[in-house]
Amino acid sequence: MAKKVIIMGGAGRDFHNFNVYFKDNPHYEVVAFTAAPQIPGVEGRFYPTELAGKLYPTGIPIYFETELASLIRRHTVELVAFSYSDVPYSEVMHQASIAMAEDADFIMLGAKSTMLKSAKPVIAVCAVRTGCGKSQTTRKICEILMARGKRVVVVRHPMAYGDLGKQVVQRFSSYDDFARHRCSIEEREEYEHLVDLGILVFAGVDYQKILQEAEREADIIIWDGGNNDIPFFLPDIHIVLFDPHRPGHELLYYPGETNMLMADIAIINKVNTAVPEQIEQVRHNIELHAPQAQIILADSKITVSEEGLIKNKRVLVVEDGPTLTHGGMSYGAGMIAAEMYGAAEIVDPRPYSVGTLRETYEKYPHIGPLLPAMGYSPAQIADLEKTINSVACDLVLLATPIRLDRLLSINRPLLQVSYDYSDHGQPDLESILLSFLAGLIT
């Protein structure tokens, strides 16, 4: 008889693991997916029939992970497959304990079982935590390769929060594509800068089909990772980002440590805003646990167009949402810019928060007087707009990767904070990357 399975996830790795390991496999019957708490609108969702395959004519239901124990009992589940990322080891084992207490086995699928092999060279950009600077590094790599005449296609880790049947393969080459695919703020944060550079981006749900489409248009494929997940494609070059503002986290979060151990190139980012002791702690951990990795130091260069506007102002700081929430940071580029350029006060938005934003603060109390740019759904985007416009401030400092004022109607003066990759001395990324690529491309 087929072994009954629950796949735990967050609308990304879980679907990929199903597609490449459990789908059409008569030895398993996946009775449910469970979704992580930050994913909105889970109630009533199904992994649809057209994606689930012939063994699941009615699709597969998706529940909140808080129902894990009851689902195991209800369906006599024998196996729980843990399939999401950026989770502290204590939380992984907490979920394992629940599964084992209900007489189910607990597994995490490894790289060999889940990485797809491409016919084109693949460079993977991953990290040990959310918010280390993958996106800016991906842009830099694309610029290096495009300057050498290479056709670069970026494939982004999934953020499949909408109609899954319409998200099988998504191709982004213009802003019209963002509207057509009804992208969330989180999705646009990852895609817009790349499209602005003329770079084609793919994402979606079925990464075997996505890979086939990407290979048709690329000389080189860049895997742009999400959270601290390992790549879905087998990389020829595995680049991993580290954050010295969170030293030691490279040993404490799943599966970020796996990325570290697999790294060909280890980039310690944000060196310009970290203290030397933190940088050296991260370097020591890399040298001890991943001695094969070539270490590069990098700055996350923070810029604003009119820095004088910040001085002596009461400022609302809006930061990248995932970096603050499951990334665990209590500040980001916006807070650094506010302090760097002399803001008189950081206005606390929590008393003004509404709806899902208020729930976010309750769920992530470490965030403090910053506003995470949450936008997983239209309702959440509306809550974000209302919260921003309610805060009594002189200036809104937008430190998100995209121009939120293109999506929201903001009734306060605003200023955009940008952050980009910059080498911090030698060795530099370009020379190291080209040395690794020497045997792969002409």
Residue pairs with C-beta under 8 A, 6 or more apart in sequence:
2 26
2 27
2 28
2 29
3 27
3 28
3 29
3 78
3 79
4 28
4 29
4 31
4 75
4 76
4 77
4 78
4 79
5 22
5 28
5 29
5 30
5 31
5 77
5 78
5 79
5 80
5 81
6 30
6 31
6 32
6 33
6 34
6 68
6 71
6 72
6 75
6 77
6 79
6 80
6 81
6 104
7 14
7 17
7 18
7 22
7 30
7 32
7 33
7 34
7 80
7 81
7 83
8 14
8 33
8 34
8 36
8 65
8 68
8 80
8 81
8 82
8 83
8 84
8 95
9 15
9 17
9 33
9 34
9 35
9 36
9 83
9 84
10 35
10 36
10 38
10 39
10 84
10 85
11 35
11 39
11 158
11 159
11 160
11 161
12 84
12 85
12 157
12 158
12 159
12 160
12 226
12 229
13 83
13 84
13 85
13 158
13 229
14 33
14 35
14 81
14 83
14 84
15 33
15 47
15 51
15 158
15 160
15 164
15 205
16 83
16 114
16 158
16 207
16 232
17 81
17 83
17 109
17 114
18 30
18 33
18 47
18 52
18 60
19 51
19 205
19 206
19 207
19 208
20 113
20 114
20 116
20 207
20 208
21 109
21 113
21 114
22 28
22 30
22 81
23 52
23 53
23 55
24 53
24 54
24 55
26 55
28 79
29 55
30 56
30 60
31 60
31 71
31 75
31 77
32 60
32 61
32 62
32 63
32 71
32 75
33 47
33 60
33 61
33 62
33 63
34 62
34 63
34 64
34 65
34 67
34 68
34 71
35 42
35 45
35 62
35 63
35 64
35 65
36 65
36 84
37 64
37 65
37 66
37 363
38 325
38 326
38 363
38 376
39 161
39 376
40 161
40 356
40 376
40 377
40 379
40 380
41 161
41 376
41 377
42 62
42 63
42 64
43 64
45 61
45 62
46 58
46 59
46 60
46 61
46 62
47 56
47 59
47 60
47 61
47 62
47 164
48 59
48 164
48 165
49 56
49 57
49 58
49 59
50 165
50 168
51 164
51 165
51 168
51 205
51 206
52 59
52 60
63 71
65 95
68 80
68 95
68 98
68 99
69 98
69 101
69 102
71 77
72 80
72 99
72 102
72 103
72 104
73 102
77 102
77 104
78 103
78 104
78 105
79 104
79 105
79 106
79 107
80 95
80 96
80 99
80 104
80 105
80 106
80 107
81 107
81 108
81 109
82 92
82 95
82 96
82 106
82 107
82 108
83 108
83 109
84 227
84 229
85 226
85 227
85 228
85 229
85 254
85 255
85 256
86 129
86 130
86 227
86 228
86 229
86 253
86 254
86 256
86 326
86 327
87 253
87 254
88 252
88 253
88 254
89 252
89 253
89 254
92 108
92 254
95 106
96 106
99 105
99 106
100 106
108 254
108 255
111 230
111 234
111 258
111 262
114 230
114 232
115 230
115 231
115 232
115 233
115 234
116 207
116 208
116 211
116 232
116 233
116 234
117 233
117 234
118 211
118 215
118 221
118 233
118 234
119 215
120 214
120 215
120 218
120 219
120 220
120 221
121 219
121 220
121 221
121 236
121 237
121 437
121 440
121 441
122 220
122 221
122 222
122 223
122 231
122 233
122 234
122 235
122 236
122 237
123 141
123 220
123 221
123 222
123 223
123 235
123 236
123 237
123 239
123 433
124 222
124 223
124 225
124 231
124 233
124 235
124 237
124 238
124 239
125 134
125 137
125 138
125 141
125 222
125 223
125 224
125 225
125 239
125 241
126 134
126 223
126 225
126 228
126 229
126 230
126 231
126 238
126 239
126 240
126 241
126 259
127 133
127 134
127 225
127 227
127 228
127 240
127 241
127 242
127 243
127 256
127 259
128 228
128 240
128 241
128 242
128 243
128 249
128 250
128 253
128 256
128 257
128 259
128 260
129 227
129 228
129 243
129 246
129 249
129 250
129 253
129 256
129 327
129 328
130 227
130 228
130 322
130 323
130 326
130 327
130 328
131 243
131 320
131 322
131 323
131 327
131 329
131 332
132 228
132 241
132 242
132 243
132 269
132 270
133 241
133 243
133 267
133 269
133 270
133 298
133 300
133 419
133 421
134 224
134 225
134 241
135 189
135 190
135 193
135 224
135 401
136 300
136 419
136 420
136 421
137 239
137 241
137 267
137 269
137 298
137 421
137 429
138 154
138 194
138 222
138 224
139 193
139 194
139 197
139 420
139 421
140 420
140 421
140 429
141 222
141 239
141 429
141 433
142 152
142 154
142 194
142 197
142 199
142 222
143 197
144 429
144 430
144 433
144 434
145 152
145 220
146 152
146 197
146 199
150 219
150 220
150 441
151 217
151 218
151 219
151 220
152 199
152 218
152 219
152 220
152 221
152 222
153 199
153 200
153 201
153 202
153 214
153 217
153 218
153 220
153 221
153 222
154 194
154 199
154 200
154 201
154 202
154 221
154 222
154 224
155 201
155 202
155 203
155 207
155 210
155 211
155 214
155 221
155 222
155 223
155 224
155 232
155 233
156 190
156 191
156 201
156 202
156 203
156 224
156 226
157 203
157 223
157 224
157 225
157 226
157 227
157 229
157 232
158 203
158 204
158 205
158 207
158 226
159 184
159 186
159 187
159 190
159 203
159 226
160 167
160 204
160 205
161 184
161 376
161 377
162 181
162 182
162 184
164 205
166 181
167 181
167 204
167 205
168 204
168 205
168 206
168 209
169 202
169 204
169 206
169 209
169 210
169 213
170 177
170 181
170 202
170 203
170 204
171 177
171 200
171 201
171 202
171 213
172 178
172 181
172 191
172 194
172 195
172 200
172 201
172 202
172 203
173 195
173 200
173 201
174 195
175 192
175 195
177 195
178 187
178 188
178 191
178 192
181 187
183 191
184 375
184 376
184 377
184 381
185 321
185 373
185 374
185 375
185 376
185 381
185 384
185 400
185 402
185 404
185 407
186 321
186 322
186 375
186 376
187 203
188 402
188 407
189 320
189 373
189 400
189 401
189 402
190 224
190 401
191 201
191 203
192 401
192 402
193 401
193 402
194 201
195 201
200 217
200 218
202 210
202 213
202 214
203 210
204 210
207 232
207 233
211 221
211 233
214 221
215 221
219 441
220 441
221 233
223 231
223 232
223 233
223 235
225 231
227 322
227 326
228 253
228 254
228 255
228 256
228 259
229 255
230 255
230 258
230 259
230 262
231 238
235 264
236 436
236 440
237 264
237 265
237 433
237 436
237 437
237 440
238 259
238 262
238 263
238 264
238 265
239 263
239 264
239 265
239 267
240 259
240 260
240 262
240 263
240 265
240 266
240 267
240 293
241 267
241 269
242 250
242 260
242 266
242 267
242 268
242 269
242 282
242 286
243 249
243 269
243 270
243 282
244 268
244 269
244 270
244 271
244 274
244 275
244 278
244 279
244 281
244 282
245 270
245 273
245 274
245 278
245 329
246 328
246 329
247 278
247 279
247 281
247 282
247 285
248 281
248 282
248 285
249 256
249 328
250 256
250 257
250 260
250 282
250 285
250 286
251 257
251 285
251 289
257 289
260 266
260 285
260 286
260 289
260 290
260 293
261 289
261 290
262 290
263 286
263 290
263 292
263 293
264 292
264 293
264 294
264 436
265 293
265 294
265 296
265 429
265 432
265 433
265 436
266 286
266 290
266 293
266 294
266 295
266 296
267 295
267 296
267 297
267 298
267 429
268 279
268 282
268 283
268 286
268 295
268 296
268 297
268 298
269 298
269 299
269 300
269 421
270 298
270 299
270 300
271 279
271 297
271 298
271 299
271 424
272 299
272 300
272 301
272 422
272 424
273 300
273 302
273 336
279 297
283 295
286 293
286 295
287 295
294 427
294 432
296 423
296 427
296 428
296 429
296 432
297 423
297 424
297 425
298 421
298 422
298 423
298 424
298 429
299 421
299 422
299 423
299 424
300 333
300 419
300 420
300 421
300 422
301 419
301 420
301 421
301 422
302 333
302 336
302 337
302 340
302 417
302 418
302 419
303 417
303 418
303 419
303 420
304 310
304 337
304 341
304 397
304 415
304 416
304 417
304 418
305 415
305 416
306 415
307 337
307 340
307 341
308 341
309 395
309 413
309 415
310 337
310 338
310 341
310 342
310 343
310 395
310 397
310 415
311 341
311 342
311 343
311 344
312 342
312 343
312 344
313 343
313 344
313 393
313 394
313 395
314 343
314 344
314 345
314 347
314 392
314 393
314 394
314 395
315 338
315 343
315 344
315 345
315 346
315 347
315 393
315 394
315 395
315 396
315 397
316 346
316 347
316 349
316 371
316 388
316 391
316 393
316 395
316 396
316 397
316 412
317 334
317 335
317 338
317 346
317 369
317 370
317 371
317 397
317 399
318 334
318 370
318 371
318 372
318 373
318 388
318 396
318 397
318 398
318 399
318 400
318 404
319 329
319 331
319 332
319 333
319 334
319 335
319 370
319 371
319 372
319 373
319 399
319 400
320 332
320 333
320 372
320 373
320 399
320 400
320 401
321 372
321 373
321 374
321 375
321 400
323 329
323 332
324 330
324 332
324 364
324 367
324 370
324 372
325 360
325 363
325 364
325 367
325 372
325 374
326 364
328 366
330 366
330 367
330 368
330 370
331 368
331 370
332 370
332 399
333 399
333 417
333 419
334 370
334 397
334 398
334 399
334 417
335 346
335 370
335 399
337 397
337 399
337 417
338 346
338 397
343 397
346 369
346 370
347 369
347 391
347 392
347 393
348 368
348 369
349 369
349 370
349 371
349 387
349 388
349 391
350 361
350 369
352 387
352 390
352 391
352 392
353 360
353 361
353 371
353 383
353 387
354 383
354 386
354 387
354 390
355 379
355 380
355 382
355 383
355 386
356 374
356 377
356 379
356 380
356 383
357 371
357 372
357 374
357 380
357 383
357 384
357 387
360 367
360 372
360 374
361 367
364 372
371 384
371 387
371 388
371 391
373 384
373 400
373 404
374 380
374 383
374 384
375 381
375 384
375 407
381 407
381 408
384 404
384 408
385 408
385 409
385 410
388 396
388 408
388 410
388 412
389 409
389 410
389 411
389 412
391 412
393 412
394 412
394 413
395 412
395 413
395 414
395 415
396 410
396 412
396 413
396 414
396 415
397 414
397 415
397 417
398 404
398 405
398 414
398 415
398 416
398 417
399 417
399 419
403 416
404 410
405 414
421 429
423 429
423 430
